[in-house]
Amino acid sequence: MELRLELRGMDGLSERLAPDGLLAAARGAMVSELFAVAQDARALCPVQTGTLRDSIAVRVQESGAAGEVVACAPYAACVELGTAGRAAHPFLYPAFAARRTDMTERIARAVIRRAESGGEG
């Protein structure tokens, strides 16, 4: 079972952001933020063998501005959410929650900077 944290809602902006490189600016900021979330999730992840921590990855769609942070170990959801016999040890959602506001602001700033520069840079 794969546990994934998706950043959604950016694809609807693709057509409006495509002119003047605005989509590229949003995408670049989003990718940077997803890698930061993955790094934080690895730091928060409980470690016994390192398999779960090492399974945390970033996936980004080839077009548009959509991506996700995933934990691919088969037991990732059991660790994050807990089971009837084991307490939860969240690592993925807390990593996202801690960066949610900064992520949104960074993406917005990147788009604004690109728009103010006339799509250059």
Backbone as CSV, one residue per row, in Angstrom:
resi,resn,N_x,N_y,N_z,CA_x,CA_y,CA_z,C_x,C_y,C_z
1,MET,0.851,-1.177,0.000,0.000,0.000,0.000,0.890,1.231,0.000
2,GLU,0.602,2.118,-0.880,1.380,3.353,-0.997,0.635,4.481,-0.292
3,LEU,1.362,5.266,0.436,0.787,6.432,1.105,1.234,7.653,0.328
4,ARG,0.290,8.491,-0.077,0.674,9.651,-0.876,0.018,10.917,-0.373
5,LEU,0.743,11.985,-0.542,0.265,13.319,-0.210,0.342,14.102,-1.513
6,GLU,-0.811,14.472,-2.060,-0.853,15.142,-3.350,-1.103,16.630,-3.185
7,LEU,-0.450,17.403,-4.022,-0.730,18.826,-4.105,-1.663,19.001,-5.294
8,ARG,-2.914,19.300,-5.001,-3.922,19.423,-6.058,-4.376,20.866,-6.178
9,GLY,-5.091,21.122,-7.248,-5.668,22.438,-7.426,-4.833,23.332,-8.313
10,MET,-3.632,22.920,-8.624,-2.780,23.731,-9.484,-3.121,23.510,-10.954
11,ASP,-3.579,22.306,-11.321,-3.853,22.024,-12.718,-4.912,22.944,-13.299
12,GLY,-5.898,23.335,-12.511,-6.930,24.235,-12.994,-6.376,25.589,-13.396
13,LEU,-5.218,25.909,-12.882,-4.590,27.185,-13.204,-3.710,27.111,-14.453
14,SER,-3.472,25.911,-14.947,-2.516,25.730,-16.039,-2.769,26.633,-17.238
15,GLU,-4.019,26.693,-17.683,-4.309,27.508,-18.864,-4.104,28.991,-18.587
16,ARG,-4.479,29.426,-17.396,-4.326,30.845,-17.066,-2.874,31.221,-16.815
17,LEU,-2.057,30.262,-16.382,-0.667,30.563,-16.058,0.285,30.314,-17.222
18,ALA,-0.172,29.603,-18.251,0.719,29.238,-19.358,1.374,30.440,-20.037
19,PRO,0.673,31.549,-20.247,1.321,32.677,-20.917,2.474,33.232,-20.079
20,ASP,3.474,33.691,-20.764,4.580,34.424,-20.134,5.342,33.632,-19.079
21,GLY,5.303,32.318,-19.158,6.093,31.516,-18.237,5.564,31.466,-16.818
22,LEU,4.330,31.881,-16.602,3.790,31.878,-15.251,3.627,30.451,-14.721
23,LEU,3.236,29.524,-15.600,3.100,28.134,-15.188,4.460,27.569,-14.774
24,ALA,5.484,27.900,-15.526,6.830,27.424,-15.186,7.264,27.951,-13.819
25,ALA,6.919,29.180,-13.520,7.261,29.756,-12.219,6.522,29.029,-11.102
26,ALA,5.226,28.780,-11.293,4.438,28.063,-10.288,4.968,26.645,-10.115
27,ARG,5.282,26.013,-11.219,5.778,24.633,-11.178,7.119,24.553,-10.454
28,GLY,8.015,25.473,-10.747,9.323,25.462,-10.100,9.217,25.622,-8.594
29,ALA,8.380,26.543,-8.154,8.191,26.751,-6.720,7.531,25.544,-6.078
30,MET,6.559,24.965,-6.762,5.870,23.788,-6.241,6.839,22.621,-6.067
31,VAL,7.671,22.383,-7.062,8.619,21.273,-6.985,9.592,21.474,-5.821
32,SER,10.088,22.693,-5.663,10.983,22.977,-4.535,10.302,22.691,-3.205
33,GLU,9.055,23.090,-3.096,8.313,22.864,-1.852,8.036,21.385,-1.620
34,LEU,7.738,20.640,-2.669,7.506,19.206,-2.505,8.771,18.504,-2.005
35,PHE,9.934,18.903,-2.534,11.181,18.306,-2.063,11.448,18.675,-0.600
36,ALA,11.068,19.879,-0.200,11.220,20.283,1.203,10.300,19.456,2.103
37,VAL,9.069,19.206,1.660,8.142,18.375,2.431,8.710,16.957,2.559
38,ALA,9.245,16.425,1.469,9.823,15.076,1.506,10.992,15.017,2.489
39,GLN,11.824,16.031,2.475,12.956,16.072,3.396,12.470,16.109,4.845
40,ASP,11.470,16.929,5.115,10.917,17.010,6.466,10.268,15.686,6.871
41,ALA,9.566,15.045,5.934,8.921,13.755,6.229,9.981,12.707,6.576
42,ARG,11.091,12.715,5.866,12.176,11.775,6.179,12.718,12.023,7.587
43,ALA,12.815,13.288,7.973,13.324,13.625,9.302,12.340,13.198,10.399
44,LEU,11.049,13.254,10.110,10.018,12.893,11.087,9.717,11.394,11.122
45,CYS,10.108,10.689,10.093,9.763,9.284,9.926,10.445,8.415,10.988
46,PRO,9.682,7.551,11.675,10.325,6.630,12.609,11.206,5.651,11.829
47,VAL,12.352,5.315,12.391,13.310,4.471,11.669,13.650,3.234,12.489
48,GLN,13.453,2.089,11.857,13.966,0.832,12.411,15.026,0.290,11.457
49,THR,14.638,0.132,10.188,15.594,-0.369,9.185,15.969,0.708,8.175
50,GLY,15.170,1.771,8.102,15.403,2.832,7.123,14.616,2.648,5.842
51,THR,13.941,1.512,5.696,13.193,1.234,4.467,12.074,2.250,4.247
52,LEU,11.310,2.530,5.283,10.207,3.488,5.158,10.743,4.869,4.817
53,ARG,11.730,5.321,5.558,12.328,6.638,5.298,12.862,6.720,3.869
54,ASP,13.538,5.676,3.428,14.126,5.677,2.087,13.091,5.546,0.980
55,SER,11.849,5.155,1.340,10.800,5.014,0.322,10.074,6.328,0.048
56,ILE,10.380,7.365,0.808,9.720,8.662,0.618,10.298,9.322,-0.629
57,ALA,9.416,9.696,-1.543,9.858,10.243,-2.829,8.906,11.337,-3.298
58,VAL,9.372,12.112,-4.245,8.570,13.156,-4.885,8.269,12.706,-6.303
59,ARG,7.014,12.849,-6.702,6.596,12.570,-8.085,5.952,13.831,-8.623
60,VAL,6.368,14.217,-9.802,5.841,15.426,-10.431,5.342,15.062,-11.827
61,GLN,4.135,15.520,-12.162,3.614,15.286,-13.506,4.487,16.008,-14.516
62,GLU,4.592,15.428,-15.698,5.444,16.006,-16.731,4.941,17.353,-17.224
63,SER,3.634,17.544,-17.217,3.090,18.822,-17.661,2.185,19.370,-16.573
64,GLY,1.913,20.636,-16.647,1.070,21.261,-15.643,1.832,21.493,-14.360
65,ALA,1.100,21.661,-13.298,1.713,21.900,-11.991,1.015,21.025,-10.968
66,ALA,1.371,19.753,-10.974,0.806,18.809,-10.015,1.905,17.850,-9.599
67,GLY,1.921,17.537,-8.340,2.922,16.612,-7.840,2.474,16.034,-6.519
68,GLU,3.265,15.100,-6.012,2.928,14.448,-4.766,4.184,13.973,-4.071
69,VAL,4.074,13.852,-2.765,5.102,13.221,-1.951,4.517,11.885,-1.545
70,VAL,5.260,10.804,-1.779,4.754,9.469,-1.492,5.713,8.720,-0.581
71,ALA,5.143,7.829,0.207,5.923,6.857,0.966,5.530,5.502,0.386
72,CYS,6.452,4.847,-0.278,6.139,3.657,-1.064,6.268,2.342,-0.303
73,ALA,6.803,2.354,0.895,6.905,1.113,1.663,5.499,0.552,1.870
74,PRO,5.335,-0.762,1.776,3.993,-1.345,1.857,3.271,-1.065,3.179
75,TYR,3.993,-0.752,4.216,3.388,-0.523,5.527,3.335,0.958,5.900
76,ALA,3.574,1.841,4.947,3.617,3.277,5.223,2.321,3.788,5.866
77,ALA,1.186,3.392,5.325,-0.094,3.863,5.869,-0.306,3.365,7.295
78,CYS,0.151,2.156,7.599,0.009,1.620,8.958,0.823,2.441,9.954
79,VAL,1.990,2.904,9.544,2.816,3.716,10.427,2.194,5.104,10.582
80,GLU,1.816,5.719,9.465,1.250,7.071,9.486,-0.061,7.120,10.265
81,LEU,-0.936,6.160,10.031,-2.290,6.201,10.575,-2.505,5.304,11.782
82,GLY,-1.608,4.354,12.000,-1.766,3.404,13.086,-2.664,2.247,12.676
83,THR,-2.723,1.245,13.538,-3.587,0.083,13.317,-4.302,-0.193,14.634
84,ALA,-5.108,-1.232,14.644,-5.826,-1.589,15.865,-4.850,-1.912,16.999
85,GLY,-3.668,-2.440,16.652,-2.723,-2.825,17.681,-1.516,-1.918,17.838
86,ARG,-1.395,-0.919,16.985,-0.217,-0.036,17.034,-0.644,1.421,16.911
87,ALA,-0.007,2.248,17.699,-0.293,3.684,17.649,0.240,4.286,16.356
88,ALA,-0.385,5.336,15.920,0.067,6.060,14.728,1.359,6.812,15.034
89,HIS,2.203,6.898,14.030,3.426,7.710,14.098,3.470,8.567,12.836
90,PRO,2.618,9.593,12.786,2.522,10.420,11.577,3.861,11.080,11.231
91,PHE,4.165,11.087,9.952,5.371,11.732,9.465,5.114,12.508,8.181
92,LEU,4.211,12.013,7.348,3.959,12.658,6.061,3.038,13.869,6.204
93,TYR,1.894,13.675,6.852,0.978,14.805,6.997,1.582,15.935,7.832
94,PRO,2.243,15.648,8.958,2.840,16.753,9.716,3.887,17.528,8.905
95,ALA,4.612,16.835,8.046,5.600,17.522,7.211,4.904,18.485,6.251
96,PHE,3.782,18.045,5.689,3.012,18.912,4.792,2.374,20.061,5.575
97,ALA,1.749,19.736,6.695,1.028,20.750,7.473,1.954,21.872,7.922
98,ALA,3.182,21.527,8.260,4.132,22.536,8.724,4.531,23.504,7.616
99,ARG,4.422,23.078,6.368,4.846,23.911,5.234,3.697,24.452,4.403
100,ARG,2.477,24.093,4.736,1.327,24.441,3.902,1.255,25.937,3.580
101,THR,1.328,26.784,4.588,1.220,28.225,4.362,2.407,28.739,3.564
102,ASP,3.603,28.343,3.943,4.798,28.771,3.210,4.754,28.307,1.761
103,MET,4.234,27.087,1.548,4.159,26.536,0.194,3.267,27.402,-0.688
104,THR,2.102,27.705,-0.182,1.153,28.522,-0.934,1.739,29.908,-1.219
105,GLU,2.342,30.510,-0.212,2.921,31.845,-0.382,4.100,31.830,-1.351
106,ARG,4.932,30.818,-1.281,6.093,30.755,-2.182,5.649,30.604,-3.627
107,ILE,4.654,29.767,-3.870,4.147,29.591,-5.235,3.553,30.901,-5.738
108,ALA,2.760,31.571,-4.890,2.154,32.844,-5.285,3.225,33.893,-5.572
109,ARG,4.244,33.983,-4.712,5.330,34.957,-4.931,6.067,34.691,-6.225
110,ALA,6.296,33.424,-6.537,7.003,33.077,-7.775,6.206,33.519,-9.000
111,VAL,4.894,33.306,-8.956,4.040,33.710,-10.080,3.995,35.234,-10.190
112,ILE,3.868,35.916,-9.072,3.820,37.388,-9.075,5.127,37.967,-9.606
113,ARG,6.255,37.424,-9.134,7.557,37.910,-9.626,7.676,37.727,-11.134
114,ARG,7.244,36.563,-11.621,7.322,36.300,-13.059,6.396,37.246,-13.821
115,ALA,5.190,37.478,-13.292,4.255,38.377,-13.955,4.780,39.803,-13.991
116,GLU,5.382,40.247,-12.872,5.905,41.611,-12.805,7.117,41.802,-13.712
117,SER,7.825,40.719,-13.977,8.997,40.824,-14.857,8.609,40.657,-16.322
118,GLY,7.314,40.547,-16.571,6.840,40.384,-17.941,7.091,38.991,-18.484
119,GLY,7.209,38.017,-17.572,7.419,36.639,-18.003,8.872,36.300,-18.210
120,GLU,9.761,37.212,-17.944,11.188,36.959,-18.108,11.742,36.321,-16.836
121,GLY,12.750,35.469,-16.970,13.474,34.955,-15.826,12.932,33.781,-15.267
